[in-house]
Amino acid sequence: MVARLVIAAPSSGAGKTTVATGLMAAFAGRGLAVSPHKVGPDYIDPGYHALATGRPGRNLDAFMCGTGLVAPLFAHGARGCDLAVVEGVMGLYDGAADQGELASTAQVSKLLKAPVVLVVDASSQSRSVAALVHGFASWDPEVRIGGVILNKVATDRHEHLLREALGESGVPVLGVLRRAPAVATPSRHLGLVPVAERQAAAVSAVAAQAEQVLAGCDMEALLALARSAPELHAEPWVPEVGERLHAGGPGVPTPRIAVAGGAAFTFSYAEHAELLTAAGAEVVTFDPLRDESLPEGTSGLVIGGGFPEMYGAELSANEPLRKAVAELARSGAPIAAECAGLLYLARSLDGTPMCGVLDADARMSERLTLGYRDAVAVSDSVLAPAGTRMRGHEFHRTVIEPGAGAEAAWGLRQPERRLEGFVQGGVHASYVHTHWAGAPEVAARFVERCAGGPVA
């Protein structure tokens, strides 16, 4: 039994991340063990959640992992905690396009049997706020909206008008937050700037968010609401991939898998490393901006998402590492690259030399590519045999030419049918992000292919 709250909003931009992160930090500051979660595929917000709580920020994505795994993944992350705070995605009822409530914050709140706190941007309204809240509270009777936090309130008079109007709605006001520049987090082309790129400033911002929440919210009422959540009957997810074949021992080497990190590669799900470890691998991280060689004994490489476009010159200047990655690829070692990893393996990014593993060039684009994807593996690869169906998402403002290799990684069905990505020797490189908790066999296959011993 874990006390839990879902922090939602009528739309994006209302202040969910500020309120959710502030609540996490404020409750953690009171000595509670707080488990942070994020609805949907977003990688950036969980970084701030982790900073606020000291625990890994974990995603709950009903599209990529399936509705049946939402509660188990939540229970896995929240094990041993006093309180869980779940930040929603977009508007409360927004989910996967053309799929009803699938992957929406509302659906996740129902799967978790968790009360919802609605964060409302009140900056341009007064009495109308009651109609807005009434509509959201009555739209789906199974979604329990337990209270409202009013954000961006201008004055005491403004607050009085808002409270008076909401007094008729039956939904209690659990907090009122004034406009506060100190709590703001800078954004750019893909959303907030990640924690890893602004560590000291991020620490200050999270502290300011906690102070704002403590000053403006009824913490006892919020905690009581969280504790009113009923028992959740869900066995915690366990990172298992079947029989652990590569646990070391005589004649059975433990494969060492290097995972890219640092400021340029911040997008990863905590469950991926847990699954690789469960399959018998030793997982080590390295920073392509700083490290001039791969970790000693590397037998496989995972390069996730991030912002290589912001660090193109620095990544290119690290020529020893670029050559080491290219040599690893030539050896046939397994390499799994998603989005930023795809760009790093390309010949160039905006004209700047990259690793040259792929005969392709990438560049920034004005067009945002964003959305869930239904994918089928076109070629046998280190991640999946041809014909394997998976779900993922794309999130980038870059293009790569050509968009697919002679052996493509995925065939995508929506929003348009196309081949995407590259399978080349031991390399699987694609724009599509996947969540391996929904397909643990991916991690098992990758570790198995890495188990032949070190090649770098």
N, C-alpha and C positions, 0 to 999 in steps of 0.2 A: 504494500500500500504506500504509494508515493503521492504526497500533495502536489497538485499540478494546476497550472494556468496556461491558457492559450492567449497570446496577445495578438489581436487582429485589428483591422481597420476597414472603413468603407472603400478605400482605394489606396493605391501606392502614394507615397509622399506625405502621409498623415503623421509620420513619426514613430512607426512601429519599432524600428531598430533602436532608436534613441530610448524609447520607453522600456523595451524588453531588456536591452543591455543595462540600462540604469537599474531596473528592478533586480536583475541577476547580481550586479555588483553590490547593491544595497543590502540584499538579503545575505549574500556571502559575507559582507562586512559585519553582519550581526552574528556571525558564527555558524550559519546554516551551510550544509553541504548542498550546493545548487547544481542541478544537472541542466545544461543548456541544449536546446534543440531548435532546429529551423525547418519549417515546412518548405518542401520544394528542393530544387537542385542547387541553389545558390551556395557558393563556396566562401564568399567574402564576409557576410554577416557572422557565420560561425567563428571566424577569427576573432572578432570583437567579443563574442560570447565567451570564448576560451580565455581571453584576457580578463574578463570580468569575474570568472568563476574559478579559474585554475584547473578546469577540466576540459577535455576535448569537446568542441562544438560538433553536434551530430545532426545529420539531415534525416528528415522523415518524408520520403517521396513515394507516394502511392502509385505513381505512374511507372517509375523505373523499377521499384522493388515489389510492387503489388500491394493491394490493400491488406492482405493477410500478414504482411511483415511489419506493418506500421507499429502496432502495439508491441510485438516482440523486440523490435529495434529500440523502441522507447524504453522498454523495461531493461534492456541490456545497458543502455547508457545511464539510466537513472538508478541502477542497482546501488544500494547503500546510501542514497542521498535523502535529504530531508524534504526537498522541494525541487520540482522541475518547472522550468519556464520555457514555453514553446512559442517562438516568434512565427507568425503567419507569413503568407506570401500574397502579394498584390491585395485585392479586396477580399473580404471574407468569403464570398461565394465564387470567386474566380478560380478556375482550374485549367486543366488541359483543354485546348480548343476543340469544340464539337464533341466533347465527351461528358457532358453534364457536370456533375459535381466532382468528377475524378480529379484527384490531386489538389483539391481546394483546401483551404484552411478549415472551412466548415466540415468537410468530410473527415479530416484528421481529428478535429475536435470530437466528432461523434465516435470515431474508432477508439479514441483515448478516454471517452466519457469525461471530458475535461471542460470545466466552465471557461467561458470566453470573456475577456475584458476588451471592450471596443475602444480603440484610440481614435478620437475624432479631432480633426483639424477644425477648430472653431474660429479661425481668424476672420472669416467673412460671413458669419451668421450669428443670430441670437436665438429667437424663438423657433426658427426652422430646425434647430438641432434636435428638438423633440420628435418631429416628424421623421427625420432621418433615422434616429435611434429606434423609434417604434417600428419603422419598416424593416430594419435589419433584425430586430428581435422577434418579429412575428413571421418572417419569411419562411423559416423552417422550424417547426416546433421542437425538433430533435436537437437543435443547436441552442444551448443554454447560455445566453448572454447575462452574465452575473453582475456587470457593472460597466461604467464608462470612465475613461480618463480623458479629460478635455485638454487638448494641446494648443499651444500658440494663443493663449488667452491674453488680451491686451491690457485690461485694467480691472480694478475691483468692480466697477460698474458693469463691465462686460461679463465678468464672472457671475454677478448677481442675476443678470438677465438669463444667462445660460442655466444656472441652477434652478431658477424659478420655472423655466420652461420644462426642464427635465423632471421636476417634481411631479408633473402630471403623467409621466411616461411609465412609472413603475420600475425604472431601471436606475439604481443608485449611482451617484457620482462618487467614484473612489479616488479621484485625483484631479487636480487642476494645475497645469504647468504653464508658466509664462514663457514668452519668447526669450531665448537665452543663447547668444552666439557662441558661448564657451562650449556648449555641448555639441555643436555642429561638427560633422565629419565631412571632409572634402570628397567630391565625386569627380569622375571623369568618364570616358567613353563606355565603360562597362559597369558603372555603378561606383560604390564607395572605393576609396583607395585602401588596399589591404593593410592590415596591422603591420606586417613584416616590412612595409615600405616607410612606415612613420611611427616606429615603436614608441619613442618618448612622447610624441604628440598624441598618439593613441591612448597611452596610459593616462595622460592628463584629461583627455576628452572623456574617457570612461569614468574617471573619478568625478568629473563635473556632472556627468549624467546621473551618477549615484546620488550626488548631493542634491540635484534638482528633484529627483524622485523622492528622496527622503523629506525634502521641504514641502513638496506639493501633494503627496499621496498619503492615503490612509493605509499605512503598512499593515496594521493589525487586521483591518477589514480585508485587505488583499490576501493575507495569509489564511484568514478564516475561510475565505472563498476557496482558496486552493485546497484546504483541508476538507472541504465539503464534497470533493470529488469522490464518487463511490469506488469500491474496490475494482481493480482492473484485472480480469482473469486472463493473463497472458504469460506464458513461459518466456523468460528472456531469451533473445536470440543468442546463439553460441557460434563463434567463428569456427565452423567445422567444414572440411572439404572431403570427408570420407577418410579412408585409411591414410595415416601419416606415413608415407613411404620413405621420406628423405630426412629422417631425424638424426642422421649422422651414424657413427659406429664404423666398425671395420668394413672397409670396402664400399661404404655408402657415404659419399661426401655430402656435407650440408651446403647447398648452394647459397651463395652470397648475392643478394639482389640489392643493387644500388638504386635509391629513389631520389630524384632531383628535388631540391628544396631551395631555400633562400628567397630573396625578394622577387626574383623573376618567375618562380614556379611555386605559387602558393595554393594552387587548387588541388586538393586531394580529399578523399573521404577516409576517415579514421579506420573504417572497416576494411579497407584494402590492405593496409599493413597488417592488420590482425589476421586476415585470411591467409596472406602469404606466410606469416609466421606459423599459423596453424597447419599449413601444408608442409612445414618442415624447413622453411628458408630462414636465413639470417638476413634481416632487413637493416640496411645502413643508409643514412642520408648523406648527401653531399650538396654543395652549393656551386653551380656552374659559373657564378660570378666571381668566386674566390678560389676554388680548388682547381689546380692545374692538372690533376690526374684523377682518374676514377679510384674509388676505394680499392685497396689491395685485395686481389682475389675475386674481383667482380665477375660473376658468371651470367648475370642478367641485369637489365636496366629498365626502370620505369620512369618516364618523364611525363608528368601530368600537365595540367593547365596553368595559366598564369598570364604574365604580361611581358613576354620577350620583346614586344614592340617598344616597350619603354626602356629596355636595356640592350637594344641591339648592338650598339657600339661596344659596350663592355663585354657582352657575350662573344662578339667577334674577336675582340682583342685577346681573349683567353684562347689563343691558338693551340697550346698544348692539349687542352681538354677537348677542343673540337677534333683534333687529330685522334685522340684516344677513343672518342665516341665513334668516329668513322672506322677506326681499326677494329673496334668491337663489333660493329655491324658487318664488316667484311669477313670476320671470323665465323659468322653465322649465329652468334649468340642471340638469345631472345631479347628483343627490345619492344616495349609497349609504350607508345607515345600518343597522347591525346591533346589536341588543340595546340597549346603552346609548344608541347613536345613535337608535334608535327612541324611547326614553323622552325624549330631549332634544328631538326634533321634536314630541312630543305637546303638547297644550294645557296639561297640568299633570302634575306628579309629586307625589303625596301632598299635593295641594292647592296646591302652589307653582307659579306660572306658569313654563312652559318656552317653547319657540319658537312654539308655536301653528301649526305647519305642518300638523299632522294634527288632524282633528276627533275627538280621542280623549284619554282621561285615564288615567294610570298610577298605580299605588300598590304599596307593599310588600305582600308576602303571606307567610304562614307556610309555604306549600307550596313546596318546591324542585322546579323543573322541570329535569330533567337527562336527557340521552340523545342518541344519534345519531338522525338523521332522514333518511328518503328523501323527497325533495321534487320536485315538478314545478311549473314556472312556470305560473301561471294566466293572467297577463296579459303582454303585450309590455311590456318595460321597458328602462331604460338598461343593465341587466345582461344580460338574456337575452330571446330571443323566447319567446312562449307555447309550452308543450310541452317546453321544455328540462328535462331531468332532472338533478338535482344531489344530492349528499349533503352533509349538514352536521350540526350539533349545536346543542342548546339547553342553556343553563346560566344560570338566573336564579331569583330569589325575588320577582319582581314580576309583576303582571298588567296588561294594558291593555284598556280597554273603549271601543269594541268591539275584538274580537281581530283583525278583518280589515276592510278598507275595502270600498267599493263595487266596486273592482277590487283583488282580493287579490294578494299577492306569490306565495305558495306554496300548493299543496295538499299536505298531509302524509298519509302512509299509515300511519305507526305512531308511538306506540303506539295512537293512535286516528285515524280519518280526520277531517280538519278543514281549513278554509281559514285562512290565517294571513298577517298582514302587510298592507302598503299599497303600491299603485302609484298615484301621483297626479302627473300631469304628468311632470316629470323625476325625481321622487322614488321610490326603492325603499327601503322601510323594513320591517324584519322582526326577529323574535327569533332567527332561524336564522343561526348563524355558518357561513360556507363557507370553503374553502381553495382559492384561485384557482390554485394550482399544478396541481391536478387538472382545471382548466377554464380555461386561459389565454385562451380566447376571451372570457371575461367581462371581463378587463382591456382587451382590444383593443376590444370594443364600447363600454366606458365611455369610453375615451380618444377614440374616434371621435366619440362624442356630445358630448364636451367641446371638440372641435377647432374649433368655430365662432368662437372668440375670447373674450376676457374679457367677463364680464357683471357683475363686482363690483369 
